[in-house]
Amino acid sequence: LADYAKSLFPPSQRKNNPEAEMNKPFGEENTGMYVDIHSSGGYVYYPWGHKDAKSPDDEALQALGRKIHHYNKYKLWAGSQPDFLYEASGDTSDYLYAVMGVASVGFEIGDDFQQKCSSFESDVVPINMPALIFAAKIAQRPFKEVKGPDVSNVQATNKNGKIQVSAHVSDSEMVNDIRGFPDFQTGKQKIAKVMVYVDVHPDDAKSSGASWAMQPSGRRLESEDRRSEARKRSVDCAQFKKRKKCKRAGGGGVCAWARKERKCIPSENTSSSNSGSSGNNGSSGNNGSSGNNESSGNNGSSGNNGSSVEFNSGDENVRLTFDASGLSPGRHTLYIQATDSDGYNGPVTSEFVEVRQRQRETSLRGSKKPFD
């Protein structure tokens, strides 16, 4: 097992002398997740296990244990916790964490060493499978993403050519869902932004894809001017190469076709286009350009990526509606990720949405890009 782990996890994230550097924390950029599954008893364990003491990365590992508890309600068997039973020297989870630098956790599943198949399938699997999926979701950057907000209750529908997305986002719900424990420090931050990415994972959004900022659903945004401005910022007019698509973009009224230049530009720049000021066209195009889509996956600096959205708490219901006319027919994947006020991105949650072919838009069939 140790040799196999060494082939998976990069040497650059390990300590030179694990014994001497036992009390030195690993970097938050360390990658890899190790999950050990035993039976039985109903416990979640994480380092340290060989002694009753916190590890130097207890903030991340305890957050991980607490969030797994959210799914299976297992007790936390870890150093300094009230349910620490006894010291277990030579524990694999301690080794993988201390030597390989990976986030490490173990499950003592079920209530019998030889669990009956019927109760295993009806009682053990339903509460542990979601916990394992959660661990897999944060495996790329577990020490970091476990500290971020979690997205749940995602619903996505396509109605009248509009994609409607809703979700619940919380920095505290999962990490503090454990009775008798004080609220944890990673769950005390406000929500900073919630992003939806279409057909591209946030980790890959630097070079492709489209993204939108979700809004608090408990608030009315709802002067028509504000809705119109948000809609305009979400559309990159320059990507439309044909006049009809240009005029229909964003539901109409957002883009205009410049006849002389034979290109699609934001409607508010129509007058400057007639005077030949290409600089204006270029700068306004940047407000909704693919460049913004690229940067929004990382720092949210553009108008379409949530910098103008304000949240009041660490627990929010959010929503988004965007035009589906630029999506090719078929199944599309929406990736949703929230960020807290400390800058921590949480786990990515995904949802499918179906787009049906329109009779007048058969040319969209087979498009390789999510927006064409």
C-alpha positions as CSV (number, residue, x, y, z in Angstrom):
1,L,0.0,0.0,0.0
2,A,2.8,2.4,0.9
3,D,4.6,1.8,-2.5
4,Y,1.3,2.3,-4.4
5,A,0.6,5.5,-2.5
6,K,4.1,6.8,-3.4
7,S,3.3,6.2,-7.0
8,L,0.1,8.4,-6.7
9,F,1.0,11.4,-4.6
10,P,3.7,13.8,-5.6
11,P,7.0,13.7,-3.7
12,S,7.1,17.5,-3.7
13,Q,4.4,17.7,-1.1
14,R,6.0,15.4,1.4
15,K,8.2,16.4,4.3
16,N,11.9,15.6,4.2
17,N,11.9,14.2,7.7
18,P,8.3,13.2,8.8
19,E,9.3,12.3,12.3
20,A,11.2,15.5,13.0
21,E,8.6,17.7,11.3
22,M,5.6,16.0,12.8
23,N,4.2,19.3,14.2
24,K,4.7,21.3,11.0
25,P,1.5,21.7,9.0
26,F,1.3,20.8,5.3
27,G,0.5,23.4,2.6
28,E,-3.1,23.9,1.7
29,E,-2.3,23.1,-1.9
30,N,-1.4,19.5,-1.1
31,T,-3.4,17.1,-3.2
32,G,-4.8,13.6,-2.5
33,M,-7.4,11.9,-0.3
34,Y,-7.0,8.6,1.6
35,V,-10.1,6.9,2.9
36,D,-9.8,3.8,5.1
37,I,-13.0,1.7,5.6
38,H,-13.4,-0.7,8.5
39,S,-16.2,-2.3,10.4
40,S,-17.7,-1.6,12.8
41,G,-18.9,0.9,15.5
42,G,-20.1,4.1,13.7
43,Y,-16.9,6.2,14.0
44,V,-15.0,8.7,11.7
45,Y,-11.3,8.8,12.5
46,Y,-8.6,11.1,11.3
47,P,-5.1,12.1,12.5
48,W,-3.9,11.8,15.1
49,G,-4.8,8.3,16.0
50,H,-1.5,7.1,17.6
51,K,-1.8,9.7,20.3
52,D,-4.6,11.8,21.9
53,A,-3.5,15.1,20.4
54,K,-4.5,17.4,17.4
55,S,-2.5,17.2,14.2
56,P,-0.9,20.4,12.9
57,D,-3.6,20.4,10.2
58,D,-6.5,19.9,12.6
59,E,-8.5,22.8,11.2
60,A,-8.8,21.1,7.8
61,L,-9.0,17.5,9.1
62,Q,-11.5,18.2,11.8
63,A,-13.7,20.1,9.2
64,L,-13.4,17.0,7.0
65,G,-14.5,14.8,9.9
66,R,-17.4,17.1,10.8
67,K,-18.7,17.2,7.3
68,I,-18.6,13.5,6.9
69,H,-20.5,13.3,10.2
70,H,-23.2,15.4,8.4
71,Y,-23.9,12.4,6.2
72,N,-23.5,9.4,8.5
73,K,-23.8,10.9,12.0
74,Y,-20.7,8.9,13.1
75,K,-18.8,10.0,16.2
76,L,-15.4,11.6,15.8
77,W,-12.5,9.4,16.9
78,A,-9.5,11.7,16.7
79,G,-7.0,13.2,19.0
80,S,-8.4,15.7,21.5
81,Q,-12.0,14.7,20.7
82,P,-14.3,13.5,23.5
83,D,-15.0,10.2,21.6
84,F,-11.3,9.3,21.2
85,L,-11.3,5.7,22.4
86,Y,-7.7,4.6,22.5
87,E,-4.3,5.1,20.9
88,A,-3.8,3.1,17.7
89,S,-0.1,2.9,16.7
90,G,0.7,2.0,13.1
91,D,-2.6,3.3,11.8
92,T,-2.6,3.7,8.0
93,S,-4.4,7.0,8.1
94,D,-1.7,8.5,10.3
95,Y,1.0,7.2,7.9
96,L,-0.6,8.5,4.7
97,Y,-1.1,11.9,6.3
98,A,2.3,12.2,8.0
99,V,4.4,10.7,5.2
100,M,2.5,11.3,2.0
101,G,1.0,14.7,2.9
102,V,-2.6,13.7,2.0
103,A,-5.8,14.3,3.8
104,S,-6.6,11.1,5.5
105,V,-9.8,9.8,7.1
106,G,-11.3,6.4,8.1
107,F,-14.8,5.0,8.5
108,E,-15.8,2.4,11.1
109,I,-19.1,1.5,9.3
110,G,-22.1,-0.4,10.5
111,D,-22.9,-1.9,13.9
112,D,-21.6,-5.5,13.3
113,F,-18.2,-6.8,12.2
114,Q,-20.0,-9.2,9.8
115,Q,-22.9,-7.0,8.8
116,K,-25.9,-8.7,7.3
117,C,-26.3,-7.9,3.6
118,S,-29.8,-6.7,4.0
119,S,-29.0,-4.1,6.7
120,F,-25.7,-3.2,4.9
121,E,-27.7,-2.2,1.8
122,S,-30.6,-0.6,3.5
123,D,-28.8,1.2,6.4
124,V,-25.1,1.4,5.9
125,V,-24.7,2.3,2.2
126,P,-27.3,5.1,2.1
127,I,-25.6,7.2,4.8
128,N,-22.0,6.5,3.7
129,M,-22.1,6.7,0.0
130,P,-22.8,10.4,0.0
131,A,-19.9,10.9,2.5
132,L,-17.6,9.0,0.1
133,I,-18.7,11.1,-2.8
134,F,-18.0,14.3,-0.8
135,A,-14.5,13.0,0.0
136,A,-13.9,12.3,-3.7
137,K,-15.1,15.8,-4.7
138,I,-12.5,17.6,-2.7
139,A,-9.6,15.1,-3.4
140,Q,-7.8,17.6,-5.6
141,R,-7.3,20.2,-2.8
142,P,-8.8,18.7,0.3
143,F,-7.0,20.9,2.9
144,K,-8.4,24.0,1.2
145,E,-11.8,23.1,-0.3
146,V,-13.1,21.5,2.9
147,K,-12.9,25.0,4.5
148,G,-15.2,26.5,1.8
149,P,-19.0,26.8,1.5
150,D,-21.1,23.8,0.5
151,V,-23.7,23.8,-2.3
152,S,-26.8,21.6,-1.9
153,N,-30.4,21.2,-3.1
154,V,-29.5,22.2,-6.6
155,Q,-32.4,22.3,-9.1
156,A,-32.1,23.2,-12.8
157,T,-34.9,23.5,-15.3
158,N,-35.3,24.7,-18.9
159,K,-38.5,26.7,-19.4
160,N,-39.4,28.8,-22.3
161,G,-35.8,29.0,-23.5
162,K,-34.5,30.1,-20.1
163,I,-32.3,28.0,-17.8
164,Q,-33.4,28.5,-14.2
165,V,-31.0,27.3,-11.4
166,S,-31.6,27.4,-7.7
167,A,-29.5,26.1,-4.8
168,H,-28.8,26.4,-1.1
169,V,-25.3,27.5,-0.1
170,S,-23.9,27.4,3.4
171,D,-20.5,27.9,5.1
172,S,-21.7,26.5,8.4
173,E,-24.5,23.9,7.9
174,M,-22.4,20.8,7.4
175,V,-19.4,21.6,9.5
176,N,-21.5,22.5,12.5
177,D,-24.0,19.7,12.2
178,I,-22.7,17.8,15.2
179,R,-24.5,18.0,18.6
180,G,-22.6,19.0,21.7
181,F,-19.7,20.6,19.7
182,P,-19.0,24.3,19.5
183,D,-19.3,26.0,16.2
184,F,-16.2,25.5,14.1
185,Q,-14.0,28.3,12.8
186,T,-14.2,27.3,9.2
187,G,-18.0,27.9,9.3
188,K,-18.0,31.5,10.5
189,Q,-17.5,33.3,7.2
190,K,-20.1,35.0,4.9
191,I,-20.8,33.9,1.4
192,A,-18.8,36.0,-1.1
193,K,-20.0,34.6,-4.4
194,V,-21.7,31.7,-6.0
195,M,-20.8,30.8,-9.6
196,V,-22.4,28.7,-12.3
197,Y,-20.2,27.3,-15.1
198,V,-21.7,25.7,-18.2
199,D,-20.0,22.6,-19.6
200,V,-16.7,23.4,-18.0
201,H,-15.4,22.6,-14.6
202,P,-14.2,25.6,-12.6
203,D,-10.7,24.2,-12.5
204,D,-10.7,24.3,-16.3
205,A,-12.5,27.7,-16.8
206,K,-9.3,29.7,-17.5
207,S,-9.4,28.8,-21.2
208,S,-13.0,28.0,-22.1
209,G,-16.6,28.0,-21.0
210,A,-19.1,30.5,-19.7
211,S,-20.0,31.5,-16.2
212,W,-22.6,33.5,-14.3
213,A,-23.0,34.8,-10.7
214,M,-26.0,33.5,-8.8
215,Q,-28.1,36.0,-6.8
216,P,-29.6,35.8,-3.3
217,S,-33.1,34.4,-4.0
218,G,-34.6,36.0,-0.8
219,R,-34.0,39.5,-2.2
220,R,-35.9,41.3,-5.0
221,L,-33.4,42.7,-7.6
222,E,-36.0,43.9,-9.4
223,S,-35.9,47.1,-10.9
224,E,-36.1,46.4,-14.6
225,D,-32.9,48.5,-15.2
226,R,-30.9,46.3,-12.9
227,R,-32.1,43.1,-14.5
228,S,-31.4,44.5,-17.9
229,E,-27.9,45.5,-16.9
230,A,-27.1,42.0,-15.5
231,R,-28.4,40.4,-18.6
232,K,-26.3,42.6,-20.8
233,R,-23.1,41.9,-18.8
234,S,-23.7,38.1,-19.2
235,V,-23.6,38.2,-23.0
236,D,-20.5,38.4,-25.2
237,C,-21.9,40.0,-28.3
238,A,-18.6,39.5,-30.3
239,Q,-19.1,35.8,-30.3
240,F,-22.1,35.9,-32.6
241,K,-21.1,36.0,-36.3
242,K,-24.5,36.1,-37.9
243,R,-27.0,38.9,-37.8
244,K,-30.0,36.9,-36.6
245,K,-28.2,35.3,-33.7
246,C,-26.7,38.7,-32.8
247,K,-30.2,40.3,-32.6
248,R,-31.6,37.4,-30.6
249,A,-28.8,37.2,-28.0
250,G,-29.8,37.5,-24.4
251,G,-33.4,37.6,-25.3
252,G,-33.1,40.5,-27.7
253,G,-32.1,44.2,-27.2
254,V,-28.7,43.3,-25.8
255,C,-26.6,43.2,-29.0
256,A,-26.9,45.0,-32.3
257,W,-25.5,44.2,-35.8
258,A,-23.0,46.8,-37.1
259,R,-23.5,46.8,-40.8
260,K,-20.3,48.6,-41.9
261,E,-18.0,46.4,-39.7
262,R,-20.2,43.3,-40.2
263,K,-20.0,42.3,-36.6
264,C,-22.1,42.0,-33.5
265,I,-21.6,44.7,-30.8
266,P,-23.3,45.7,-27.6
267,S,-26.4,47.7,-28.3
268,E,-25.4,50.7,-26.3
269,N,-22.3,51.1,-28.6
270,T,-24.3,51.4,-31.8
271,S,-23.8,55.1,-32.1
272,S,-20.0,54.9,-31.5
273,S,-19.8,52.1,-34.0
274,N,-21.3,54.4,-36.7
275,S,-18.6,57.0,-36.0
276,G,-15.9,54.3,-36.5
277,S,-14.7,54.2,-32.9
278,S,-13.4,50.7,-32.7
279,G,-11.8,51.3,-29.4
280,N,-15.3,51.7,-27.8
281,N,-16.4,48.4,-29.3
282,G,-13.3,46.7,-28.0
283,S,-13.6,48.0,-24.5
284,S,-17.3,47.3,-24.2
285,G,-16.9,43.9,-25.6
286,N,-14.6,43.1,-22.7
287,N,-17.5,43.6,-20.3
288,G,-18.9,40.3,-21.5
289,S,-16.2,38.8,-23.4
290,S,-14.7,35.3,-23.2
291,G,-11.8,36.9,-21.4
292,N,-14.2,37.6,-18.5
293,N,-15.3,34.0,-18.7
294,E,-11.7,32.9,-18.4
295,S,-10.9,35.1,-15.4
296,S,-14.2,34.5,-13.5
297,G,-13.2,30.9,-12.7
298,N,-10.4,32.2,-10.6
299,N,-10.8,35.6,-9.1
300,G,-14.3,36.9,-9.9
301,S,-13.0,40.3,-11.1
302,S,-15.4,40.9,-14.0
303,G,-18.9,42.3,-13.9
304,N,-20.4,38.9,-14.7
305,N,-18.6,37.0,-12.0
306,G,-20.2,38.1,-8.7
307,S,-18.1,41.1,-7.7
308,S,-21.3,43.3,-7.6
309,V,-23.4,40.7,-5.7
310,E,-23.5,41.1,-2.0
311,F,-24.5,38.4,0.5
312,N,-25.5,39.1,4.1
313,S,-24.7,35.8,5.8
314,G,-23.0,32.5,5.5
315,D,-26.2,30.7,4.7
316,E,-28.0,31.7,1.5
317,N,-30.6,30.5,-1.0
318,V,-29.5,31.5,-4.4
319,R,-30.9,31.6,-8.0
320,L,-30.0,32.3,-11.6
321,T,-31.9,32.6,-14.8
322,F,-30.0,32.8,-18.2
323,D,-30.8,32.5,-21.8
324,A,-30.4,29.1,-23.4
325,S,-30.5,30.2,-27.0
326,G,-26.8,29.8,-27.4
327,L,-26.7,26.2,-26.1
328,S,-26.7,23.3,-28.5
329,P,-29.5,20.7,-28.1
330,G,-28.8,17.9,-25.7
331,R,-27.7,17.5,-22.1
332,H,-25.5,20.1,-20.6
333,T,-23.6,20.1,-17.2
334,L,-23.9,23.0,-14.8
335,Y,-21.1,23.2,-12.2
336,I,-21.7,25.3,-9.1
337,Q,-19.1,26.5,-6.7
338,A,-19.3,28.9,-3.8
339,T,-16.6,31.1,-2.2
340,D,-16.6,32.5,1.3
341,S,-15.4,35.9,2.6
342,D,-12.0,34.4,3.4
343,G,-11.5,33.4,-0.2
344,Y,-12.0,29.7,0.2
345,N,-13.7,27.9,-2.7
346,G,-15.9,25.1,-1.6
347,P,-16.6,21.7,-3.3
348,V,-18.0,21.8,-6.8
349,T,-21.6,20.5,-7.2
350,S,-22.9,19.6,-10.6
351,E,-26.4,19.2,-12.2
352,F,-27.6,18.2,-15.7
353,V,-30.0,20.2,-17.7
354,E,-31.6,19.3,-21.0
355,V,-31.9,21.7,-24.0
356,R,-34.3,20.7,-26.7
357,Q,-33.7,21.6,-30.3
358,R,-35.6,24.5,-31.7
359,Q,-37.0,24.3,-35.3
360,R,-35.3,27.5,-36.4
361,E,-32.0,26.7,-34.8
362,T,-31.0,23.4,-36.3
363,S,-27.6,24.8,-37.1
364,L,-26.8,24.5,-33.4
365,R,-26.7,20.7,-33.6
366,G,-23.3,19.2,-33.2
367,S,-21.7,22.4,-31.9
368,K,-18.5,21.7,-30.1
369,K,-18.6,24.9,-28.0
370,P,-21.2,25.6,-25.3
371,F,-21.8,29.0,-26.8
372,D,-21.4,29.6,-30.5
